[in-house]
């Protein structure tokens, strides 16, 4: 008898076909997925589930006695209570690696767009304000040869360091729970404390997961530590930055600007002050949003789930303790 899988996000046809080779698949449409009760009811007689962008709470798993594995189509897993899943013996898998390069591209796009005021000046041209040669009022800042501070030098941070050091001759500083010796050898990256990174960096990029320790990692005090000409880049998780403090810092000129792909509330509310600030580049959480990468993520998540239900998954596991207890 095939296991039963709930797909709570639309999947490419070939990925859905792959899942159906190995399991009975029930797909939920957007309206059903938007209702926690509907998803919870679907999970009650499921062996596994695959999806993204939906908060799966412990209450939604009550009565889901058959559930053995969840597979998220993302590298981040803050939509889940991992400790609760572990207590229930439910394995959680995610999709690192496949999105590394596309996300690093997005981060560097934010660096360049913020430094050279690409969005602001494109709008200026479109509004018909380009009537003579540009002057100091339209100048940006250099990226080449500047100091890049990366908070969290994991896979994406390492790919960013490669772009910065080899492509733009940038000095790379980083903070991390442990040394990244490969990045130090290859890119000259230097591990420092957060305070030193904030003081010395021209661009500060956050590449950390959202955890209780990283929530509001960057607040008013940290922003005041940064250079007045520095630019903050966040393409990790919105709540790693105290958004109210960031708005104040941008208004007051505490820092020069920000490039943001993530926010405390998503989608970004239409009345957010960030939308009216010329020194902010705001993107709709597109870090890995290329057709190639999103397809690879869906395929990876599907393979993770099939292997997890078969008892053969050995990689991309968030809570490996579940395997240790089986």
C-alpha positions in Angstrom: 0.0 0.0 0.0 1.4 3.4 -1.0 1.8 6.1 1.7 -0.5 9.1 1.6 1.1 12.5 0.9 -0.5 16.0 1.3 0.8 18.6 -1.2 -0.1 22.0 0.3 1.7 24.0 -2.4 1.4 23.8 -6.2 4.1 21.6 -7.7 5.5 21.4 -11.2 3.8 18.6 -13.2 6.9 16.4 -13.4 7.5 16.7 -9.7 3.9 15.8 -8.9 4.1 12.9 -11.3 7.3 11.7 -9.5 5.4 11.8 -6.1 2.5 9.9 -7.6 4.8 7.1 -8.6 5.6 6.6 -4.9 2.5 7.7 -3.0 -1.1 8.6 -3.1 -1.0 12.4 -3.4 -3.8 14.8 -2.3 -3.3 18.3 -3.5 -4.8 21.3 -1.7 -5.6 24.5 -3.5 -4.7 28.0 -2.2 -8.0 28.5 -0.4 -7.6 25.2 1.5 -4.0 25.9 2.3 -5.0 29.3 3.7 -7.2 27.6 6.3 -5.2 26.0 9.2 -8.3 23.8 10.0 -8.4 22.4 6.4 -4.7 21.6 6.4 -4.9 20.1 9.9 -7.8 17.9 8.8 -5.9 16.7 5.8 -2.9 15.8 7.8 -4.9 13.5 10.2 -4.7 10.5 7.9 -1.5 11.4 6.0 1.9 9.8 6.2 3.8 12.8 4.8 3.3 16.4 3.5 5.2 18.7 1.2 4.8 22.5 0.8 6.1 25.9 1.8 5.1 29.3 3.1 2.5 28.0 5.6 3.0 28.0 9.3 2.5 24.5 10.6 1.7 24.7 14.4 1.6 21.9 17.0 -2.2 22.3 17.2 -2.5 21.4 13.5 -0.7 18.1 14.2 -2.9 16.9 16.9 -4.5 13.6 15.8 -2.0 13.2 12.9 -0.9 9.8 14.3 0.4 8.5 11.0 2.5 11.5 10.1 6.1 10.5 9.7 7.7 13.3 7.7 7.3 16.9 6.5 9.3 18.3 3.6 9.5 22.1 3.2 10.4 23.6 -0.2 12.8 26.1 1.4 16.1 26.2 3.2 14.5 28.1 6.2 12.3 26.1 8.6 11.0 28.8 11.0 7.4 27.9 9.9 7.7 24.8 12.1 8.1 24.1 15.8 11.1 21.8 15.3 11.2 20.7 19.0 7.5 19.7 18.8 8.1 17.7 15.6 11.0 15.9 17.2 8.9 15.0 20.2 6.3 13.6 17.9 8.9 11.6 15.9 8.1 13.6 12.7 11.2 14.1 10.5 11.5 17.5 8.9 13.5 17.9 5.7 14.5 21.1 3.8 16.2 22.1 0.6 19.7 23.7 1.2 22.3 23.8 -1.5 20.0 24.0 -4.6 19.2 27.7 -3.9 22.6 28.9 -2.8 23.8 30.5 -6.0 20.5 32.2 -7.0 20.0 33.6 -3.5 23.6 34.9 -3.5 22.9 36.6 -6.8 19.9 38.3 -5.3 21.9 39.5 -2.3 24.6 41.0 -4.6 21.9 42.5 -6.8 20.7 44.3 -3.7 24.2 45.5 -2.9 24.7 47.0 -6.4 21.2 48.4 -6.6 21.4 50.1 -3.2 24.9 51.4 -3.8 24.2 52.8 -7.2 20.6 53.8 -6.5 19.4 51.8 -9.4 15.7 51.6 -8.6 15.5 55.3 -7.4 17.2 56.6 -10.6 15.3 54.3 -12.9 12.1 55.8 -11.5 13.6 59.3 -11.8 14.3 58.7 -15.5 10.8 57.2 -16.0 9.3 60.3 -14.4 10.9 62.5 -17.1 13.3 64.2 -14.6 16.5 63.4 -16.6 16.8 66.7 -18.5 20.5 67.2 -18.3 23.8 65.4 -17.4 23.7 63.9 -14.0 25.4 65.6 -11.1 26.3 65.0 -7.5 22.6 64.7 -6.6 22.5 61.4 -8.5 25.8 60.0 -7.4 26.0 56.6 -5.7 28.8 54.9 -3.8 31.5 52.5 -5.0 31.2 48.8 -4.4 34.6 47.8 -5.8 37.3 47.5 -3.0 34.9 48.2 -0.1 34.4 46.1 3.0 31.6 43.6 3.1 30.5 42.2 6.5 28.6 38.9 6.3 26.6 37.9 9.4 26.4 34.1 9.0 29.0 32.5 6.7 27.2 29.4 5.7 26.4 28.2 2.2 24.9 31.4 0.9 27.3 33.6 2.9 30.2 31.7 1.3 28.8 32.1 -2.2 28.4 35.8 -1.4 32.0 36.1 -0.2 33.2 34.5 -3.4 31.4 37.1 -5.5 32.7 39.9 -3.3 36.3 38.9 -3.0 37.0 37.5 -6.5 34.6 39.6 -8.5 34.8 43.0 -6.7 38.0 42.9 -4.8 36.2 43.4 -1.5 37.6 42.9 1.9 35.3 40.3 3.6 34.6 40.2 7.3 32.3 37.7 8.9 30.7 36.4 12.0 29.8 32.8 12.5 29.3 30.2 15.3 32.4 28.5 14.0 35.3 29.5 11.7 34.8 29.0 8.0 38.4 28.0 7.1 37.6 27.4 3.5 36.4 31.0 3.0 39.3 32.3 4.9 41.7 30.5 2.6 39.9 31.1 -0.7 38.6 34.7 -0.2 40.7 36.1 2.7 37.6 36.3 4.9 38.3 37.4 8.4 36.2 36.3 11.4 35.4 39.1 13.8 32.9 39.9 16.6 29.6 41.4 15.4 30.4 44.8 16.9 33.7 45.0 14.9 31.9 43.9 11.7 29.3 46.6 12.1 31.9 49.3 12.8 34.1 48.4 9.9 31.8 47.3 7.1 30.5 49.4 4.2 27.9 46.8 3.5 26.4 44.6 6.2 24.6 41.4 4.9 22.5 39.2 7.1 22.6 35.5 6.2 21.3 33.8 9.3 18.3 31.6 10.0 15.5 33.0 12.2 15.9 31.6 15.7 15.2 33.1 19.2 18.8 34.2 19.2 18.7 36.0 15.9 15.3 37.7 16.2 16.0 41.4 16.2 19.7 40.7 16.0 20.0 44.1 14.4 18.3 46.8 16.4 18.8 50.4 17.3 22.1 49.9 19.1 23.6 47.8 16.3 22.5 50.3 13.6 24.1 53.2 15.6 27.3 51.1 15.5 27.4 51.0 11.7 29.1 53.7 9.6 26.9 56.6 8.6 27.7 55.7 5.0 26.9 52.0 5.4 24.2 50.0 3.7 22.3 47.2 5.4 21.3 44.2 3.2 18.8 41.6 4.5 17.8 38.6 2.4 17.6 36.1 5.3 14.5 36.5 7.4 12.7 39.8 8.1 12.5 39.5 11.9 16.3 39.3 12.2 16.0 43.2 11.9 14.0 45.4 14.2 12.1 47.1 11.4 10.9 50.1 13.4 14.5 50.8 14.5 15.6 50.4 10.9 13.0 52.9 9.7 14.2 55.4 12.3 17.8 54.9 11.3 17.1 55.4 7.6 15.0 58.6 8.3 17.7 60.0 10.6 20.6 59.2 8.4 22.2 56.9 10.9 23.0 54.6 8.0 22.9 55.4 4.3 20.4 52.9 3.0 19.0 49.4 3.0 18.4 46.6 0.4 15.7 44.3 1.7 14.2 41.1 0.3 12.5 40.2 3.6 10.3 42.0 6.1 8.8 41.4 9.5 5.3 41.2 7.8 5.0 39.7 4.4 3.6 40.8 2.0 4.9 44.2 3.1 1.9 46.4 4.1 1.0 49.1 1.7 1.4 51.7 4.4 4.9 50.7 5.4 7.2 53.8 5.5 9.9 51.7 3.8 7.9 52.0 0.5 8.3 55.7 0.5 12.0 55.9 1.3 14.3 56.6 -1.7 17.2 55.0 0.2 15.5 51.6 0.3 15.4 48.9 -2.3 12.5 46.6 -1.4 12.0 43.3 -3.2 9.1 40.8 -2.7 11.1 37.9 -1.1 12.6 36.7 -4.4 15.9 35.3 -3.0 15.6 32.0 -4.9 12.9 33.0 -7.3 14.2 31.8 -10.7 12.4 29.1 -12.6 15.4 26.8 -12.6 16.0 27.1 -8.8 12.4 26.8 -7.7 12.0 23.7 -9.9 15.1 22.2 -8.4 13.9 23.0 -4.9 10.5 21.3 -5.5 12.2 18.2 -6.9 14.7 18.1 -4.0 11.8 18.4 -1.5 9.9 15.7 -3.3 12.9 13.4 -3.2 13.5 14.2 0.4 9.9 13.2 1.3 9.9 10.0 -0.7 13.2 8.9 0.9 12.1 9.9 4.4 8.9 7.8 4.1 11.0 4.9 2.8 13.4 5.3 5.7 16.4 6.0 3.5 16.9 9.8 3.8 20.4 10.7 5.0 20.7 14.4 4.1 18.8 17.6 4.2 17.4 16.6 7.6 16.6 19.4 10.1 15.9 17.2 13.2 18.3 14.3 12.9 17.4 13.2 16.4 14.3 11.6 15.0 16.4 9.2 13.1 18.5 8.4 16.1 15.4 7.3 18.0 14.1 5.0 15.2 
